[in-house]
Amino acid sequence: MIVTTTSTLDGKRIVAYYGVVSGEAILGTNIFRDFFAGIRDIVGGRSGTYERSLREAKETAMREMVEAASALGANAVIGVDIDYETISIGEGGGMMMVAASGTAVRYEG
């Protein structure tokens, strides 16, 4: 399946639009991971733990979006947008949310 941020498919003719599809992933964080990531942020460097979690959430959201498009009969998703949010939940906790959305289409050519 073609997945693109553009609103067209170069060299392809879009023959059907199925509407907006989306996928979401919400990952919990814990106090220890937050604590060590905070230390890394203070002394510099990158937080590998958060980077891996964010990458995993993005892949999950994209996969769900593609599955939703496929279920409609689409063979591409155009105009893809990925949003990232953090949700704080009191002391020592939080959630990371990634949402991917786009337009499911069928193309020929």
PyMOL CGO cylinders between C-alpha atoms (Angstrom):
from pymol import cmd
from pymol.cgo import CYLINDER

trace = [
    CYLINDER, 0.00, 0.00, 0.00, 1.28, 3.45, -0.88, 0.3, 1, 1, 1, 1, 1, 1,
    CYLINDER, 1.28, 3.45, -0.88, 1.27, 5.87, 2.08, 0.3, 1, 1, 1, 1, 1, 1,
    CYLINDER, 1.27, 5.87, 2.08, 2.16, 9.48, 1.38, 0.3, 1, 1, 1, 1, 1, 1,
    CYLINDER, 2.16, 9.48, 1.38, 1.85, 12.97, 2.83, 0.3, 1, 1, 1, 1, 1, 1,
    CYLINDER, 1.85, 12.97, 2.83, 1.04, 14.39, -0.60, 0.3, 1, 1, 1, 1, 1, 1,
    CYLINDER, 1.04, 14.39, -0.60, -2.52, 14.84, -1.86, 0.3, 1, 1, 1, 1, 1, 1,
    CYLINDER, -2.52, 14.84, -1.86, -1.82, 13.16, -5.21, 0.3, 1, 1, 1, 1, 1, 1,
    CYLINDER, -1.82, 13.16, -5.21, 0.00, 10.10, -6.48, 0.3, 1, 1, 1, 1, 1, 1,
    CYLINDER, 0.00, 10.10, -6.48, 2.46, 11.01, -9.20, 0.3, 1, 1, 1, 1, 1, 1,
    CYLINDER, 2.46, 11.01, -9.20, 1.76, 8.99, -12.35, 0.3, 1, 1, 1, 1, 1, 1,
    CYLINDER, 1.76, 8.99, -12.35, -1.32, 7.34, -10.84, 0.3, 1, 1, 1, 1, 1, 1,
    CYLINDER, -1.32, 7.34, -10.84, -5.00, 8.11, -11.37, 0.3, 1, 1, 1, 1, 1, 1,
    CYLINDER, -5.00, 8.11, -11.37, -7.15, 8.12, -8.24, 0.3, 1, 1, 1, 1, 1, 1,
    CYLINDER, -7.15, 8.12, -8.24, -10.42, 6.37, -9.09, 0.3, 1, 1, 1, 1, 1, 1,
    CYLINDER, -10.42, 6.37, -9.09, -12.12, 6.22, -5.69, 0.3, 1, 1, 1, 1, 1, 1,
    CYLINDER, -12.12, 6.22, -5.69, -12.04, 8.12, -2.42, 0.3, 1, 1, 1, 1, 1, 1,
    CYLINDER, -12.04, 8.12, -2.42, -13.10, 6.18, 0.68, 0.3, 1, 1, 1, 1, 1, 1,
    CYLINDER, -13.10, 6.18, 0.68, -12.77, 8.94, 3.26, 0.3, 1, 1, 1, 1, 1, 1,
    CYLINDER, -12.77, 8.94, 3.26, -10.60, 9.65, 6.27, 0.3, 1, 1, 1, 1, 1, 1,
    CYLINDER, -10.60, 9.65, 6.27, -8.90, 6.76, 8.04, 0.3, 1, 1, 1, 1, 1, 1,
    CYLINDER, -8.90, 6.76, 8.04, -6.90, 6.95, 11.23, 0.3, 1, 1, 1, 1, 1, 1,
    CYLINDER, -6.90, 6.95, 11.23, -4.88, 4.99, 13.71, 0.3, 1, 1, 1, 1, 1, 1,
    CYLINDER, -4.88, 4.99, 13.71, -3.96, 5.87, 17.25, 0.3, 1, 1, 1, 1, 1, 1,
    CYLINDER, -3.96, 5.87, 17.25, -1.45, 4.58, 19.77, 0.3, 1, 1, 1, 1, 1, 1,
    CYLINDER, -1.45, 4.58, 19.77, -1.23, 5.58, 23.39, 0.3, 1, 1, 1, 1, 1, 1,
    CYLINDER, -1.23, 5.58, 23.39, 1.75, 4.42, 25.41, 0.3, 1, 1, 1, 1, 1, 1,
    CYLINDER, 1.75, 4.42, 25.41, 2.08, 4.80, 29.15, 0.3, 1, 1, 1, 1, 1, 1,
    CYLINDER, 2.08, 4.80, 29.15, 5.28, 6.04, 30.69, 0.3, 1, 1, 1, 1, 1, 1,
    CYLINDER, 5.28, 6.04, 30.69, 6.41, 5.21, 34.17, 0.3, 1, 1, 1, 1, 1, 1,
    CYLINDER, 6.41, 5.21, 34.17, 8.12, 7.15, 36.92, 0.3, 1, 1, 1, 1, 1, 1,
    CYLINDER, 8.12, 7.15, 36.92, 11.52, 5.45, 36.55, 0.3, 1, 1, 1, 1, 1, 1,
    CYLINDER, 11.52, 5.45, 36.55, 11.72, 5.95, 32.81, 0.3, 1, 1, 1, 1, 1, 1,
    CYLINDER, 11.72, 5.95, 32.81, 10.61, 9.59, 33.28, 0.3, 1, 1, 1, 1, 1, 1,
    CYLINDER, 10.61, 9.59, 33.28, 13.22, 10.10, 35.98, 0.3, 1, 1, 1, 1, 1, 1,
    CYLINDER, 13.22, 10.10, 35.98, 16.13, 8.76, 33.92, 0.3, 1, 1, 1, 1, 1, 1,
    CYLINDER, 16.13, 8.76, 33.92, 14.97, 10.55, 30.79, 0.3, 1, 1, 1, 1, 1, 1,
    CYLINDER, 14.97, 10.55, 30.79, 14.86, 13.77, 32.83, 0.3, 1, 1, 1, 1, 1, 1,
    CYLINDER, 14.86, 13.77, 32.83, 18.43, 13.25, 34.00, 0.3, 1, 1, 1, 1, 1, 1,
    CYLINDER, 18.43, 13.25, 34.00, 19.55, 12.66, 30.44, 0.3, 1, 1, 1, 1, 1, 1,
    CYLINDER, 19.55, 12.66, 30.44, 17.81, 15.88, 29.41, 0.3, 1, 1, 1, 1, 1, 1,
    CYLINDER, 17.81, 15.88, 29.41, 19.59, 17.83, 32.17, 0.3, 1, 1, 1, 1, 1, 1,
    CYLINDER, 19.59, 17.83, 32.17, 23.08, 16.55, 31.37, 0.3, 1, 1, 1, 1, 1, 1,
    CYLINDER, 23.08, 16.55, 31.37, 22.52, 16.42, 27.63, 0.3, 1, 1, 1, 1, 1, 1,
    CYLINDER, 22.52, 16.42, 27.63, 22.17, 13.58, 25.23, 0.3, 1, 1, 1, 1, 1, 1,
    CYLINDER, 22.17, 13.58, 25.23, 19.22, 11.77, 23.80, 0.3, 1, 1, 1, 1, 1, 1,
    CYLINDER, 19.22, 11.77, 23.80, 16.66, 9.65, 25.57, 0.3, 1, 1, 1, 1, 1, 1,
    CYLINDER, 16.66, 9.65, 25.57, 16.85, 6.33, 23.74, 0.3, 1, 1, 1, 1, 1, 1,
    CYLINDER, 16.85, 6.33, 23.74, 13.98, 4.93, 25.79, 0.3, 1, 1, 1, 1, 1, 1,
    CYLINDER, 13.98, 4.93, 25.79, 11.60, 7.70, 24.76, 0.3, 1, 1, 1, 1, 1, 1,
    CYLINDER, 11.60, 7.70, 24.76, 12.80, 7.59, 21.16, 0.3, 1, 1, 1, 1, 1, 1,
    CYLINDER, 12.80, 7.59, 21.16, 12.07, 3.85, 20.95, 0.3, 1, 1, 1, 1, 1, 1,
    CYLINDER, 12.07, 3.85, 20.95, 8.65, 4.30, 22.57, 0.3, 1, 1, 1, 1, 1, 1,
    CYLINDER, 8.65, 4.30, 22.57, 7.76, 7.13, 20.23, 0.3, 1, 1, 1, 1, 1, 1,
    CYLINDER, 7.76, 7.13, 20.23, 8.90, 5.16, 17.18, 0.3, 1, 1, 1, 1, 1, 1,
    CYLINDER, 8.90, 5.16, 17.18, 6.84, 2.15, 18.33, 0.3, 1, 1, 1, 1, 1, 1,
    CYLINDER, 6.84, 2.15, 18.33, 3.76, 4.34, 18.83, 0.3, 1, 1, 1, 1, 1, 1,
    CYLINDER, 3.76, 4.34, 18.83, 4.17, 5.90, 15.37, 0.3, 1, 1, 1, 1, 1, 1,
    CYLINDER, 4.17, 5.90, 15.37, 4.51, 2.48, 13.73, 0.3, 1, 1, 1, 1, 1, 1,
    CYLINDER, 4.51, 2.48, 13.73, 1.41, 1.21, 15.56, 0.3, 1, 1, 1, 1, 1, 1,
    CYLINDER, 1.41, 1.21, 15.56, -0.66, 4.26, 14.56, 0.3, 1, 1, 1, 1, 1, 1,
    CYLINDER, -0.66, 4.26, 14.56, 0.47, 3.98, 10.92, 0.3, 1, 1, 1, 1, 1, 1,
    CYLINDER, 0.47, 3.98, 10.92, -0.26, 0.23, 10.83, 0.3, 1, 1, 1, 1, 1, 1,
    CYLINDER, -0.26, 0.23, 10.83, -3.78, 0.76, 12.22, 0.3, 1, 1, 1, 1, 1, 1,
    CYLINDER, -3.78, 0.76, 12.22, -4.42, 3.50, 9.65, 0.3, 1, 1, 1, 1, 1, 1,
    CYLINDER, -4.42, 3.50, 9.65, -3.27, 1.26, 6.79, 0.3, 1, 1, 1, 1, 1, 1,
    CYLINDER, -3.27, 1.26, 6.79, -5.40, -1.64, 8.10, 0.3, 1, 1, 1, 1, 1, 1,
    CYLINDER, -5.40, -1.64, 8.10, -8.45, 0.64, 8.21, 0.3, 1, 1, 1, 1, 1, 1,
    CYLINDER, -8.45, 0.64, 8.21, -7.80, 1.77, 4.61, 0.3, 1, 1, 1, 1, 1, 1,
    CYLINDER, -7.80, 1.77, 4.61, -7.30, -1.80, 3.43, 0.3, 1, 1, 1, 1, 1, 1,
    CYLINDER, -7.30, -1.80, 3.43, -10.59, -2.87, 5.05, 0.3, 1, 1, 1, 1, 1, 1,
    CYLINDER, -10.59, -2.87, 5.05, -12.36, -0.25, 2.90, 0.3, 1, 1, 1, 1, 1, 1,
    CYLINDER, -12.36, -0.25, 2.90, -10.78, -1.58, -0.30, 0.3, 1, 1, 1, 1, 1, 1,
    CYLINDER, -10.78, -1.58, -0.30, -8.19, 1.17, -0.66, 0.3, 1, 1, 1, 1, 1, 1,
    CYLINDER, -8.19, 1.17, -0.66, -4.71, 0.60, -2.04, 0.3, 1, 1, 1, 1, 1, 1,
    CYLINDER, -4.71, 0.60, -2.04, -3.23, 3.93, -0.90, 0.3, 1, 1, 1, 1, 1, 1,
    CYLINDER, -3.23, 3.93, -0.90, -3.53, 6.55, 1.83, 0.3, 1, 1, 1, 1, 1, 1,
    CYLINDER, -3.53, 6.55, 1.83, -2.83, 10.14, 0.80, 0.3, 1, 1, 1, 1, 1, 1,
    CYLINDER, -2.83, 10.14, 0.80, -2.52, 13.39, 2.74, 0.3, 1, 1, 1, 1, 1, 1,
    CYLINDER, -2.52, 13.39, 2.74, -1.13, 11.58, 5.78, 0.3, 1, 1, 1, 1, 1, 1,
    CYLINDER, -1.13, 11.58, 5.78, -0.64, 13.64, 8.94, 0.3, 1, 1, 1, 1, 1, 1,
    CYLINDER, -0.64, 13.64, 8.94, 1.00, 12.41, 12.13, 0.3, 1, 1, 1, 1, 1, 1,
    CYLINDER, 1.00, 12.41, 12.13, 0.35, 14.16, 15.44, 0.3, 1, 1, 1, 1, 1, 1,
    CYLINDER, 0.35, 14.16, 15.44, 2.20, 13.67, 18.73, 0.3, 1, 1, 1, 1, 1, 1,
    CYLINDER, 2.20, 13.67, 18.73, 0.84, 14.59, 22.15, 0.3, 1, 1, 1, 1, 1, 1,
    CYLINDER, 0.84, 14.59, 22.15, 1.86, 14.03, 25.75, 0.3, 1, 1, 1, 1, 1, 1,
    CYLINDER, 1.86, 14.03, 25.75, -0.77, 13.70, 28.43, 0.3, 1, 1, 1, 1, 1, 1,
    CYLINDER, -0.77, 13.70, 28.43, 0.29, 14.27, 32.01, 0.3, 1, 1, 1, 1, 1, 1,
    CYLINDER, 0.29, 14.27, 32.01, -1.43, 12.14, 34.63, 0.3, 1, 1, 1, 1, 1, 1,
    CYLINDER, -1.43, 12.14, 34.63, -0.67, 13.47, 38.09, 0.3, 1, 1, 1, 1, 1, 1,
    CYLINDER, -0.67, 13.47, 38.09, 2.63, 12.86, 39.85, 0.3, 1, 1, 1, 1, 1, 1,
    CYLINDER, 2.63, 12.86, 39.85, 5.06, 10.51, 38.18, 0.3, 1, 1, 1, 1, 1, 1,
    CYLINDER, 5.06, 10.51, 38.18, 2.99, 9.39, 35.24, 0.3, 1, 1, 1, 1, 1, 1,
    CYLINDER, 2.99, 9.39, 35.24, 1.86, 10.25, 31.80, 0.3, 1, 1, 1, 1, 1, 1,
    CYLINDER, 1.86, 10.25, 31.80, 0.91, 9.00, 28.40, 0.3, 1, 1, 1, 1, 1, 1,
    CYLINDER, 0.91, 9.00, 28.40, 2.31, 9.52, 24.94, 0.3, 1, 1, 1, 1, 1, 1,
    CYLINDER, 2.31, 9.52, 24.94, -0.19, 9.59, 22.10, 0.3, 1, 1, 1, 1, 1, 1,
    CYLINDER, -0.19, 9.59, 22.10, 0.47, 9.35, 18.39, 0.3, 1, 1, 1, 1, 1, 1,
    CYLINDER, 0.47, 9.35, 18.39, -2.34, 9.71, 15.86, 0.3, 1, 1, 1, 1, 1, 1,
    CYLINDER, -2.34, 9.71, 15.86, -1.98, 9.13, 12.12, 0.3, 1, 1, 1, 1, 1, 1,
    CYLINDER, -1.98, 9.13, 12.12, -4.71, 10.08, 9.66, 0.3, 1, 1, 1, 1, 1, 1,
    CYLINDER, -4.71, 10.08, 9.66, -5.13, 10.37, 5.93, 0.3, 1, 1, 1, 1, 1, 1,
    CYLINDER, -5.13, 10.37, 5.93, -7.53, 9.80, 3.05, 0.3, 1, 1, 1, 1, 1, 1,
    CYLINDER, -7.53, 9.80, 3.05, -8.04, 6.22, 1.85, 0.3, 1, 1, 1, 1, 1, 1,
    CYLINDER, -8.04, 6.22, 1.85, -8.10, 5.98, -1.94, 0.3, 1, 1, 1, 1, 1, 1,
    CYLINDER, -8.10, 5.98, -1.94, -7.96, 3.47, -4.79, 0.3, 1, 1, 1, 1, 1, 1,
    CYLINDER, -7.96, 3.47, -4.79, -5.67, 4.25, -7.69, 0.3, 1, 1, 1, 1, 1, 1,
    CYLINDER, -5.67, 4.25, -7.69, -4.92, 2.79, -11.11, 0.3, 1, 1, 1, 1, 1, 1,
    CYLINDER, -4.92, 2.79, -11.11, -1.83, 3.07, -13.23, 0.3, 1, 1, 1, 1, 1, 1,
]
cmd.load_cgo(trace, "trace")
